[in-house]
Amino acid sequence: MPHSQTSAHRDSVSGVRLARGASPWLLPTLATAAFSLTRARKSGRWAAAAVPTTALAAGMLWFFRDPEREIAQGRVISPADGVVQSIMPWKDGRTRVAIFMSPLNVHVNRAPLAGTVTAVEHVPGGFVPAFNKESENNERVVWHFDTELGDIEMVQIAGAVARRIVPYVPAGTKVEQGDRIGLIRFGSRVDIYLPEGVEVAVEVGQATTAGVTRIDRD
C-alpha cells in the first residue's frame, strides 16, 4: 500500500526537502544571511558578518532536512533517527525503547506502525537535556496508535534546546507505517513502548534510522 502524504511537506531550498514546521526558525536565518551577503560586496564589516550568518543558515538547512526514505518491512520500525539510549521493562509488561536524537540527526519522526492515531496529548514540563534521567519530566507529546498489535504508545520529549514539538497529524488520522507524523526542533528524545510479548531487536548504543531500522524481532 502506498504511504500516505498527509504529513509530508514539499517545501525545498535548492532541492533540499525541508521539514514542516521549520519556517519560524529557518526563514529569518536565511533572510539574515542573504542580507549580509548582499551588503558584504560593499563593506568589509558586513563581509565579516556574512561568514557566521551564512554558516548558521547552512546549519539550519542541514538540521531541518527531511530526506525521503525507503520504508523497511517489519511489525515495528524506528520512529526516530538517533541512538538507543535505554531499553527498560515496564511494570505493565511493555518494554520502553528510548532513542536519543542529537542536533545532527534528522528530527522528523515517523509512524512506527500502520494504524489510527487515537490520541495526541501535549504535556507541559521542563527542558533538561534529553539524555538526562530527569528528562522524564520534560515537555512532551504523548501519542497512541490503534494498530494490529493493539495500542502502541510513542512519546516525543523536548530537550534543553528543543522548546517546540510540532505534531503533523491530529487524533483520528489513519497513518501508514513510516508516515511523517511530527518534528522536534533540535536535540531531543523519542520513546516507544512495545507490547508485552514483543521482543526487542535493537541494543543500547545502536544507531537507528526513522522508517528504516526495525525495533522488534519475529
DOKE-559084 format. One record per atom (N, C-alpha, C, O): y, x, z; residue in three letters. Coordinates in steps of 0.05 Angstrom, whole numbers, plus 5000, padded with zeros to 4 digits. Example, Ala and Ser with C-alpha at 12.3 -4.5 7.8 and 13.67 -1.06 7.14 Angstrom:
488652645156ALA491052465156ALA493452645156ALA493452855169ALA495552575142SER497952735143SER500152585157SER502352685161SER
// end
This chain:
497650175000MET500050005000MET502550185000MET502650365016MET504450124983PRO506850294983PRO508450265008PRO508450055021PRO509750475016HIS511250475041HIS513850325037HIS515250355016HIS514550165057SER517050005056SER519450195056SER519350405067SER521650105044GLN524150255043GLN526250125062GLN528650185059GLN525249955081THR527149815098THR529150005111THR531549945113THR528050235122SER529750415137SER530650655122SER531850845133SER530050665096ALA530750905081ALA533750915076ALA535050715075ALA534651165073HIS537551205068HIS537751375044HIS536651595043HIS539251275024ARG539251414998ARG541651594994ARG541951724973ARG543451615014ASP545751795011ASP544852085008ASP542852165020ASP546352234993SER545752514990SER548252674984SER550252554975SER548152924990VAL550353114983VAL549053344968VAL547353484978VAL549853374943SER548753584925SER545653564925SER544353774925SER544653324924GLY541753284921GLY540253294948GLY537853264948GLY541653344970VAL540353354996VAL540253075008VAL542452955012VAL537952965013ARG537752695024ARG538552715054ARG537652885069ARG540352535062LEU541452535089LEU540452305105LEU539852095095LEU540252355131ALA539252145150ALA541251925153ALA543651975155ALA540351685154ARG542051455160ARG543151495189ARG541551575207ARG545651445193GLY546851495219GLY548251765222GLY549251825243GLY548251915200ALA549452185201ALA552452185197ALA553852365205ALA553551975184SER556251975175SER558352035196SER560252185191SER558151915220PRO560351965240PRO560652255248PRO562752345255PRO558452415245TRP558552695252TRP559052865227TRP560553055227TRP557852785205LEU557852955181LEU560452935165LEU561553145157LEU561552695161LEU563852665144LEU566352815154LEU567652955138LEU567052805180PRO569352955190PRO568953255186PRO570853405180PRO566453345190THR565853635188THR566153725159THR567353935154THR565153565140LEU565353635112LEU568353625103LEU569253795087LEU569753425113ALA572653405105ALA574253645115ALA575953745101ALA573653725140THR575053965151THR574454215135THR576154375130THR571854245128ALA571054485113ALA572454485085ALA573354685076ALA572454245072ALA573654225046ALA576654285047ALA577754425030ALA578054185068PHE580854235071PHE581454525076PHE583254645064PHE579754655092SER580154945098SER579755115074SER581255305069SER577755045058LEU577255195033LEU579555165013LEU580255354999LEU580654925012THR582854874994THR585355045002THR586655164985THR585955045028ARG588255195038ARG587755495038ARG589655655038ARG585255575039ALA584555865040ALA585556015016ALA585856255017ALA585955874993ARG586856014969ARG589656124972ARG590456304957ARG591156004990LYS593956084993LYS594656215019LYS596856315023LYS592756215038SER593356315065SER590956475076SER588756365077SER591456715086GLY589356875098GLY588456745124GLY586156765132GLY590356615139ARG589556485164ARG587556255158ARG585656225173ARG588156105137TRP586255885130TRP583655995119TRP581555875123TRP583756225106ALA581256355096ALA579456425119ALA577056395118ALA580656525141ALA579056585165ALA577956335178ALA575656335187ALA579456125178ALA578555865189ALA576355745172ALA574655595182ALA576455795146ALA574555675128ALA571655765133ALA569755625127ALA571456015143VAL568756125148VAL567155955168VAL564955865162VAL568155925193PRO566655765212PRO566355465205PRO564355345211PRO568555355193THR568355065186THR566255015164THR564854815165THR566155205145THR564155175124THR561255225135THR559455085128THR561055415153ALA558455465166ALA557555225182ALA555155145182ALA559455095197LEU558754855212LEU557954625194LEU556054485200LEU559354595172ALA558654385153ALA555854425142ALA554254235139ALA555254675135ALA552554735124ALA550454685145ALA548254575139ALA551054755171GLY549154695192GLY548754405196GLY546454315201GLY550854245194MET550553955196MET548853835174MET547253665179MET549253935150LEU547653845127LEU544653905132LEU542953745126LEU544154145143TRP541454225149TRP540254045171TRP537953955168TRP541853995192PHE540753835214PHE540153545206PHE538153435214PHE541953435189PHE541653145182PHE540053105157PHE540052895145PHE538553315148ARG536853285124ARG534653085130ARG533753045153ARG533752945110ASP531652745113ASP529752765089ASP529852595071ASP528052965089PRO526253005065PRO524152785062PRO523352655081PRO523352755037GLU521152575032GLU518552705042GLU518352955043GLU516652545049ARG514052645060ARG511752505046ARG511852265039ARG509652655042GLU507052535033GLU505652445058GLU504652615073GLU505552185063ILE504552085088ILE501552125090ILE499952065071ILE500652235113ALA497852305117ALA496152065122ALA497151845128ALA493552105120GLN491551895126GLN490751935156GLN490552165165GLN490251715169GLY489351735197GLY490351495213GLY492251365204GLY489151435235ARG489951205251ARG492751235263ARG494351055262ARG493251475274VAL495851525287VAL496951785277VAL495651995279VAL499451775266ILE500652025257ILE503152085273ILE504251905287ILE504052325273SER506352415289SER508852265282SER509452235258SER510352155301PRO512852025296PRO515152225293PRO517352145286PRO514652485300ALA516852675301ALA516052955292ALA513753035296ALA518053095281ASP517753385277ASP518253515304ASP520053435319ASP516853725310GLY517353875335GLY514854025345GLY513254105329GLY514654045371VAL512454195384VAL511354015407VAL512953905422VAL508753995409VAL507553835430VAL508253975457VAL507354195462VAL509753825473GLN510653935499GLN508653885521GLN508154055538GLN507353655521SER505353585541SER503553365532SER504253205514SER501153355543ILE499153145538ILE498253055566ILE497053205580ILE498952805572MET498552715600MET497052445602MET497952255590MET494752445616PRO493452185621PRO495252005638PRO496552095656PRO495351745631TRP496951555645TRP495151385663TRP492751355658TRP496351265683LYS494751115703LYS493350875690LYS491150785700LYS494450765669ASP493250525657ASP491150595636ASP490250415621ASP490450855634GLY488350935615GLY489451045589GLY487951165574GLY492051015584ARG493151125559ARG493651425563ARG493551525585ARG494251555540THR494951835541THR497651875528THR498151785505THR499452005542ARG502152055531ARG502252325518ARG501552525530ARG503052325493VAL503552575478VAL506552605475VAL507852445462VAL507752815487ALA510652865486ALA511253075466ALA510053295467ALA513053025447ILE513753205426ILE516753285429ILE518453115427ILE517253545433PHE519953645436PHE521053715409PHE519853865394PHE523553625403MET524853685378MET527253865384MET529053795399MET527254105372SER529554285374SER531654205354SER531054045336SER534154305356PRO536154245337PRO535454325308PRO536754245289PRO533454495305LEU532654595278LEU530754405264LEU530354425240LEU529654215279ASN527754025267ASN529153795253ASN531453745258ASN527653665234VAL528553415223VAL528453215246VAL526453195260VAL530653055249HIS530752875272HIS530452585264HIS531052405280HIS529552525240VAL528852255233VAL526052205242VAL524152355236VAL525651985257ASN522951915268ASN521651705251ASN523051545238ASN519051715250ARG517451535233ARG515451375248ARG514551445270ARG514651145237ALA512750965250ALA509951105251ALA508951195230ALA508751125275PRO506151255277PRO503851095266PRO501751205259PRO504150835264LEU502150655253LEU503550435238LEU505950385241LEU501950295221ALA503050055208ALA502849825228ALA501049815245ALA504749645227GLY504649415245GLY507349275246GLY509049305228GLY507749125266THR510248975270THR511649085295THR510449115316THR514249135292VAL515849225315VAL516248985333VAL517548785325VAL515248995358THR515448765376THR517748795396THR518648595407THR518649045400ALA520849085419ALA522249355413ALA521049545406ALA524949345415VAL526649585413VAL528649575436VAL530649425434VAL528049715458GLU529649685482GLU531149945488GLU530050155491GLU533849915490HIS535450145498HIS535650155529HIS536249955542HIS535050395540VAL535050435569VAL537150645575VAL536750875567VAL539350585589PRO541350785596PRO540150995615PRO538250945629PRO541351235614GLY540351445632GLY542051695629GLY544251695618GLY540951925638GLY542352175638GLY541952325612GLY540952215592GLY542852585612PHE542752745587PHE541953035595PHE543153225585PHE539853065611VAL538953335617VAL537353435594VAL536453275577VAL536853705591PRO535353805568PRO532653665565PRO531253615585PRO531853595540ALA529453435535ALA526853575544ALA524853445547ALA526953845547PHE524553985555PHE524353995586PHE522254085596PHE526353895600ASN526253885629ASN524753645639ASN524853435627ASN523253675661LYS521653455671LYS523453215679LYS522552985677LYS525953275688GLU527753065696GLU528752895672GLU530152695676GLU528052975647SER528852825624SER527452555623SER528152385606SER525552505641GLU524252245643GLU526352025648GLU525851795641GLU528552105660ASN530651905667ASN532951915647ASN535151815653ASN532552045624ASN534752065604ASN535151805589ASN533551615591ASN537451795576GLU537951575557GLU535651555537GLU534651765527GLU534651315531ARG532351295514ARG532151015500ARG533550825509ARG530551005480VAL529950755466VAL526850725467VAL525450895457VAL525950505478VAL523050445480VAL522250255458VAL523250035456VAL520250345442TRP519250185420TRP516450085427TRP514850215441TRP515749845418HIS513049735419HIS512249635391HIS513849495378HIS509849705383PHE508849625357PHE506249465361PHE504449555376PHE505949245347ASP503449095347ASP501849205323ASP502649165300ASP499649345329THR498149485308THR495149415309THR494349255326THR493649525291GLU490749485292GLU489449595317GLU487149525324GLU490749775331LEU489849895356LEU490949745380LEU490549825403LEU492349525375GLY493649385397GLY496549475400GLY497849565381GLY497649445424ASP500449515429ASP500649825431ASP499249945446ASP502449935415ILE503050215416ILE505950255425ILE507750135413ILE506250425445GLU508950475456GLU509850755446GLU508350945447GLU512450765438MET513651015430MET516451025443MET517850825443MET517251255453VAL519851275466VAL521451505454VAL520451735453VAL523851445445GLN525751645436GLN527551725460GLN528751545472GLN527651985467ILE529052075490ILE531352255482ILE530852455468ILE533752195491ALA536052365485ALA535952615501ALA534652625522ALA537252835491GLY537253085506GLY540053145516GLY541752965519GLY540553405523ALA543053485534ALA545353465514ALA547553395521ALA544753515488VAL546753495467VAL546553225453VAL548653115445VAL544153125449ALA543852865435ALA544852645453ALA543652585474ALA546952515445ARG548152295460ARG547952025446ARG549051835455ARG546452025424ARG546251775409ARG543551745396ARG542751925381ARG542151535401ILE539651465388ILE540251235369ILE541451035377ILE539451255344VAL540151055324VAL537650925313VAL536351035295VAL536850685324PRO534550545312PRO535350435284PRO537550355280PRO533350455266TYR533850355239TYR532950075235TYR534049935217TYR531049975251VAL529949715246VAL529849555272VAL529549675294VAL530249285271PRO530149125295PRO527349015301PRO525549045285PRO527048905325ALA524548765331ALA523948545311ALA525748415301ALA521448515304GLY520548325284GLY520148445257GLY519048315239GLY520948695253THR520548825227THR517748925224THR516549045242THR516548875200LYS513948985193LYS514349255181LYS516049285162LYS512949455191VAL513249735180VAL510549835171VAL508449755181VAL510650015152GLU508350155143GLU508150425158GLU510250525167GLU505850535160GLN505550795173GLN507151005158GLN506951035134GLN508851145174GLY510551355162GLY513351255154GLY514951415145GLY513850995156ASP516550905150ASP518651025170ASP518051075193ASP521051075160ARG523151175177ARG524050945195ARG524550725186ARG524250995221ILE524950785240ILE527350855257ILE528550675270ILE528251115258GLY530551175274GLY531251475274GLY529751635262GLY533451535287LEU534551805287LEU535451865315LEU536651705328LEU534852115325ILE536052215349ILE537852455341ILE536852635329ILE540352445348ARG542152655340ARG541752905358ARG542152885382ARG541153125346PHE540853385359PHE538353395377PHE536653205377PHE538053605394GLY535453655408GLY534653425425GLY536353295438GLY532053355426SER531153115439SER528053115441SER526753325436SER526952885448ARG524052865452ARG523052585443ARG524552395445ARG520652575434VAL519352325427VAL516652315441VAL515052505437VAL516052105455ASP513452065468ASP511951845454ASP513151635446ASP509351875451ILE507651665440ILE505351635459ILE504151825468ILE504651385465TYR502451315483TYR500051215468TYR500151005455TYR497851375469LEU495451295455LEU493751115473LEU493551165497LEU492550905461PRO491050715477PRO488550845490PRO487651055481PRO487550725511GLU485150815524GLU482850835504GLU482450655488GLU481351055505GLY479151095487GLY479851245461GLY478051325446GLY482451285456VAL483251435432VAL483651725440VAL485251795457VAL482151905427GLU482152185433GLU484452325419GLU485052275396GLU485752505434VAL487952655423VAL487052895406VAL485153035413VAL488252925382ALA487353135364ALA489153385365ALA488453595354ALA491553365377VAL493453585378VAL493253725405VAL491953625424VAL494453965407GLU494454125432GLU497354195440GLU499154195423GLU497654245465VAL500254335475VAL501154585460VAL499554775458VAL503554595451GLY504554825436GLY504154805406GLY505254965391GLY502754595397GLN502354565368GLN504754435355GLN505954255366GLN505454535331ALA507654425316ALA506754165302ALA504454145293ALA508553975301THR507953715288THR509953665266THR512253755268THR509153505247THR510953415225THR510753115224THR508653005220THR513052975226ALA513152685225ALA511952585199ALA512652665177ALA510052395202GLY508752275178GLY506552445167GLY505152355148GLY506052685177VAL504052865165VAL501952945185VAL499552935179VAL502653015210THR500753115229THR499252885242THR500552695253THR496652895242ARG495052675255ARG494952735285ARG494452955294ARG495452525301ILE495452545330ILE492752485343ILE492052595364ILE491252305331ASP488752215343ASP486352345327ASP486652455306ASP483952325340ARG481552425328ARG479552195325ARG479352025342ARG477952205303ASP475852005299ASP473752025320ASP471751865320ASP
// end
